[in-house]
């Protein structure tokens, strides 16, 4: 699994993770596991798997680290 930090969350049910490669990774609320999307906060450390979406790479299986 990859690790990153939540960079930005939207009120439309998606967000972006700052990755170790300095590229932001898109994620959708349907790919969050273990917590509700509304419980996530910017700056929080997360783990995820890299998947493929209709517009390119996306984070899947997003979980709060720790």
N, C-alpha and C positions, 0 to 999 in steps of 0.2 A: 504494500500500500504506500501511496505517496503521502506527504505531509505538507500542509500549508496553513495560511491564516486567512480568515474571512476578511476580505477587503471591503466589500460593499454588499448590502442587502437591499432589496426593493420591496415595495408594498404589493407588487404584482406576482410574488411567489417564486422569485429567482434571485440569484446572487452571483458573486465572483470571489474566487479564492486566489490570493497572491501565492504563487508557487516558488519553489527554489530556483526555477529557471527564469525568474522575473517576467513570466508571462501569466496573465490572469486566466484562470480556468472557470468557465461558466458552470453553474449547477442549478437545477430546478428543485423545487420543494419536494417533488415526488421521489427524488434521489437521496433524501435525508433519512437516516436510520437512527433509532434509539432515542430521538427527541423530536419535538414538533418544530417545524420551520420557524414559528414565531418565538421559540425559546432561544434561537441562535442570536449571537451578538457580533458586531464587527470587532475584529481584533482577536477573536477566539481561534485557538489552534484546532485544526481538524485533520482527519485522515480521509483518504478517498482512493478510488480506483479510477484510472483514466479510461473513458469510454468514447464512443463516437455518436454524435448527434447529427441532425439534419444540416446544421451549420458549421460542423467541425468538431473538434475534441470537446468533451464535457466531463465533469466529475460525476462519478456514480458511487453509490454506497458511502455517502458522506456521513462521517461520524465525528462527534466531539472527541478530541484526543485526551488521553489520560484515563 
